[in-house]
Amino acid sequence: MNKVAWLCMLKWGHQLSSIEMIKDYELKLKTSCKSALIKKTNVSYYDVNGAWNAIVFATLESDDSSSIIIVFNQSTEDLITGDKLRPLAFKKFRSKHYFGDKDWMLKWSGK
């Protein structure tokens, strides 16, 4: 998290996460990345701020859990997202090889 994000959290009276919680989350991310069946680089990631090349780690949906996706900015290695993914969104990623709403971005950027 960058300095601006920390300051905004404090400014609005939000409590900072405990170091134990952060270390636990970091361990879960590392474990998920190591056990991921899908590992891809140079994946386009689109959001309202633009598009980036990303590194993607993903586990497939099973009977007892959802698909999990972890995405890092390829150049900075910053975490973009780490979350469960709905089956339809995961299927879209597998077929189109990008994340985010590319169509929406292209529509509003005038391209």
Secondary structure as UniProt FT lines:
FT   HELIX           3..11
FT   TURN            12..13
FT   HELIX           19..35
FT   STRAND          38..47
FT   TURN            48..49
FT   STRAND          50..59
FT   TURN            63..64
FT   STRAND          67..73
FT   TURN            74..76
FT   STRAND          79..85
FT   HELIX           87..96
FT   STRAND          98..99
FT   HELIX           102..109
//
